[in-house]
Amino acid sequence: MIDDVQIAVLGDLVLDEPDADHWLSGIAPAIRAADLAIAHLEVPHTTSAHEMVGDVPARGAPPENIAAIARAGIGMVSLAGNHIADCGAEGIAETRALLDAAGVAHAGAGADLAQARKPAFADVGGRRIALLSYNCVGPEAAWAGPGRAGCAYLRMIAADGAAVSPKACLESVHPEALETLLEDVNAARGAADLVLVALHKGQVHTPAMLQPYERDIARAAIDAGADAVLSHHAHIVRGIEFHRGKPIFHGLGNGCVVTSALSPQQDHPARREWAEQRQRMFGFTPDPAYTLAPFHPEAVNAFIGLLTLRADGRIEAAIVPVDVEPPGRPVLASGERARAIAEYLERITLAAGLPAIEVGEDFTVRAAA
């Protein structure tokens, strides 16, 4: 007999601080309640001191924190993002080995492009789940190639033709990206009952807004045969839409981000400069109480996404509202605060130019009638 399967989906994980179990404990009950939980691992977990040239480099997170991610109930992660290659090939290899040792499936980064494009698989409730993971925002130096470690990617076209980076204004989808999606989704579909595509996309630190290419690439994933799209990178949640009846999470925000790497008070010059510059670029001032999560003030409105695969093949979407308490620990929200987060999601979905959605009293998400 085939059972319903519930999948929890989270945004970015950056666990730079000691005692990762503590930082994850506020959301762990919801993660463990699902049959499978998927998050995006934003930075490498490694002892490597190598720093990639081409973007503001993230520091390697403590290797021991991978085990805490598994203890919290996360069984699968996407890796394709703008920071996974910051500690070089050694950082990617160590991160993958730590995930393997912890029993956490992973997709999106590897020793070469072929390995980075391979899907991750999980078997739950009599179903096989496949995850594909792609970076849409650069920097190109982080992209894997033949014989070069890095992440899987989908090429976009920048407005000025400049090299793709998190600061570029990206406008449209390169035809190569559509070919990659079609090839990879078709291959995964042949080995799985449900195919999920994770996209690292969008402009950081900006409420509601979607860049011109975002709906196109997310819809292209569904058109290629994916059952849902999971997006991250912006460090603030974005709207939800349905394409061909399939859910697209345009931004899952921060799953759990606790880091001092975004503090203006630090010794690393490039990270210190970026901590100051991003506030000017995106017009926000972090709440000083959030020393380990100095993001846009609206980023405290967070959620865990839920996908329910019904026995008859239908896919339903819902959210688990999450609040972020100082200095950056996510906790499950309840009562009026949970309802306020649901209403925030409805508002930003409309503000982004997406079709209206309704978040029910049970936090099920549907296209508005």
Secondary structure, 3 states (H helix, E strand, C coil): CCCCEEEEEEEEEEECCCCHHHHHCCCHHHHHHCCEEEEEECCCECCCCCCCCCCCCCCCECCCHHHHHHHCCCCEEECCCCCCCCCHHHHHHHHHHHHHHHCCEEECEECCHHHHCCCEEEEECCEEEEEEEEECCCCHHHECECCECEECECCEEECCCCCCCCCCCEEEECHHHHHHHHHHHHHHHCCCCEEEEEEECCCCCCCCCCCCCHHHHHHHHHHCCCCEEEEECCCCECCEEEECCEEEECCECEEEEECCCCCCCCCCHHHHHHHHHHHHHHCCCCCCCCCCCCCCHHHHEEEEEEEEECCCCCEEEEEEEEEEECCCEEEECCHHHHHHHHHHHHHHHHHCCCCCEEECCCCEEEECC
